[in-house]
Amino acid sequence: MYKYFWKPLEKDQRDAVECEVRGTIPSWLTGTLFRNGPGKYEFGEEQYNHLFDGAAVLHKFVFNEGKVIYQNRLLDTDTYRSNMAANRIVIGEFGTAVAPDPCKNLLNRYFTHFSRKMEQTDNTNVNVVEFCDQIYALTETPYMNRIDPEKLVATKKVELDKLISVNLSTAHPHFEPDGSMINFGVQFGKSSNYHVIKIPPIDKECTDSIDYAERIATLPVLTSPTYFHSFGMTENYIIFIEQPYYLNILSILSTRVTNKSYQDCYEWRQGIKNVFHVINKETKEVSQVKYVSDPFFFFHLINAYEDENHIVIDAICYPDDKIVNAFFLANLRQGPHVEGYENFPAPDVRRYVLPLNVPEGVPEGAKENLVSIDSRAFAKKKDNTTIFLAPERFAHASFEMPRINYDSYNTKKYRYAYGANMRKSEMNELVKIDWLTKKVNRWYENEDWIVGEPVFIPKPNPTAEDDGVVLSPVISSLPGESAFLLVLDATSFTELARAEIPSDVHVPLNFHGNFVKKCYPAPPSSSV
């Protein structure tokens, strides 16, 4: 049954189709939900190896007057066009190496490699965000694609590496109250550095804003660059968590010669602790206090905020990097219980608390807990510059793809988070967790379905943090069954409606998405 989830998209749905709505969609819900994820896993006779590699497919759900319109389209990136023209994979992805060009021998490949800069994919298949009233698709390379929100085509390739020296960046930027986009990247070289990137909203149309991207803080890479998919931000700080999944720079720079993938160039270094780096937004200085914890791997942070001279960071954690290998398509197509993966790695919801001020007189190695706010998290002074962190664990749910009421509670103390729960090693249950009461609300209906990242949309003039709806795509593993978009009341976490997509429309699994308050209908089919 699992093979259907990873079935490649053979024909995209460029013409809009109306969904059959069962139930009642709130009358105030007007706008567009954009989603992004991989959908095409082969070019010619060559196939991608990893879930993260597939060619990007953009999805669009338009809500208006209780009706829902759906479209999807393969994104026409430079990488996609190059692969289509060659009828093979010509640019490597995270878990797929570039096959040798049959027209070149080894010597030619060496000359090609050293005569031009490192070639990276612009297959922006991870996230989609709104910035200055424009829509952008993102991945983990320094490229973003501006999207025509009606046609779902790429209109401009944004190359951050031409503005700021970065080789990789996250697909999960944060946004300041003034509209500025904040992101985190890494620069390879003899002196590698991490950079905090800021793109200010210079003008509403965003035609010039990207050109004003600037590096606002720098953190030196002490050994090797670590893997990062997201970072934390509070009102006054940027938090970067260095995990022991390290990149071999020499390997990554020579992939066109060695035929290695990005994933081949990462290694988990057993026994090395995670380091929490704290950067002051105003002074641009990196805290001299070193916050460390027992090792863990993570993709996503839920939220971060300040509370009485503490930084609170909530994260979705794994014991090591096995989750990365679990996402190879050969494993996914057989299900989570293939040989070697008897237990599909389940995530652990954790809260780490970083005390910003250490009381004078606390001796080194003292067992005294430096956390003075209401939390079961622990912080211990190891020496004058190092604090060891032990987390508070949320024991009642094990979920991924976390979301919150971002517009009102990102960087602020919050109560509720939403996610796709790992139920019997399958992501077929939605959850809402309450950090105050430690209670969990659940939505589950069918073990043959996979739920997607739940996106929270607040009601106009909300009266509470969870006053709104949650939207999540639901895909069946059974061929012929309709996929649908689920609409939940966020407060009670009960179903309000579902918008069923026609059963002859293939809806690939998708990663992340965002809701914008403007309706973007599809243009006439003749212009798509």
JOUR-V738012 format. One record per backbone hydrogen bond with DSSP energy under -0.5 kcal/mol. CO is the residue of the C=O (numbers start at 1). NH is the residue of the N-H. Records with the same first field share a line. If there is no record, write none. Layout:
CO=NH, NH
//
This chain:
1=4
2=5, 6
3=6
4=7
5=509
8=10
12=14
13=72
17=70
19=21
20=22, 500
21=23
22=498
26=29
28=30
31=63
32=34, 516
33=61
34=514
35=59
36=511, 512
37=57
39=9, 41
40=55
41=48
43=46
46=43
49=329, 330
50=53, 54
51=54
55=39, 40
56=75
57=37
58=73
59=35
60=62, 71
61=33, 63
62=69
63=31
64=67
67=64
68=19
69=62
70=17
71=60
73=58
75=77
77=81
78=82
79=83
80=84
81=85
82=86
83=87, 88
87=45
88=90
89=99
93=262
94=263
96=93
101=104
105=109
106=110
107=111
108=112
109=113
110=114
111=115
113=116
122=124
123=125
126=512
127=138
129=136
131=134
134=131
135=147
136=129
137=145
138=126, 127
140=169
142=160
143=139
144=146, 158
145=137
146=155, 156
147=135, 149
148=152, 153
153=148
156=146, 158
157=159
158=144, 160
159=162
160=163, 164
164=166
167=142
168=186
174=182
176=179
180=176, 182
181=199
182=174
183=197
184=170
185=195
186=167, 168
187=193
189=192
190=192
192=221
193=187
194=219
195=185, 197
196=216, 217
197=183
198=200, 214
199=181
200=202
203=206
206=210
208=211
209=212
210=213
214=198, 216
217=196
219=194
220=222
225=247
229=171
232=239
236=281
237=234
238=240, 279
239=232
240=242, 277
241=243
242=275
243=245
244=246, 269
245=227
246=267
247=249
248=252
249=253
250=254
251=254
252=255
254=257, 258
255=259, 260
261=265
262=265
263=266
265=248
267=246, 269
268=270
269=272
274=293
275=242, 277
276=291
277=240, 279
278=287
279=238
280=284
285=280
289=291
290=292, 387
291=276
292=389
293=274
297=318
300=316
303=314
305=312
309=356, 357
310=307, 312
311=354
312=305
313=352
314=302, 303
315=317, 350
316=299
317=348
318=297
320=323
321=324, 325
322=326
323=327
324=327
325=328
327=51
328=331, 332
329=333
331=334, 335
332=335
335=338
338=341
342=344
348=317, 350
349=394
350=315
351=392
352=313
353=355
354=311
356=358
357=359
359=362
361=363
363=366
368=370
370=372
373=375
378=390
379=370
380=382, 388
381=365
383=386
385=290
386=382, 383
387=292
388=380
389=294
390=378
392=351
393=395
394=349, 397
397=349
398=422
400=420
401=454
403=418
404=406
405=409
406=410
409=412
411=235, 306
415=435
417=433
418=403
419=421, 431
420=400
421=423, 429
422=424
423=426
426=423, 428
427=451
428=445
429=421
430=443
431=419
432=441
433=417, 435
434=438
439=434
441=432
443=430
446=449
448=477
450=475
454=456
455=471
457=469
459=462
464=467
466=468
467=459
468=490, 491
469=457
470=488
471=455
472=486
473=452
474=484
475=450
477=479
478=481
483=501
484=474, 486
485=499
486=472, 488
487=496, 497
488=470, 490
489=493, 494
494=489
496=24
497=487
498=22, 500
499=485
500=20
502=505
504=506
506=508
511=453
512=36
514=34
516=32
519=521
524=527
525=528
//
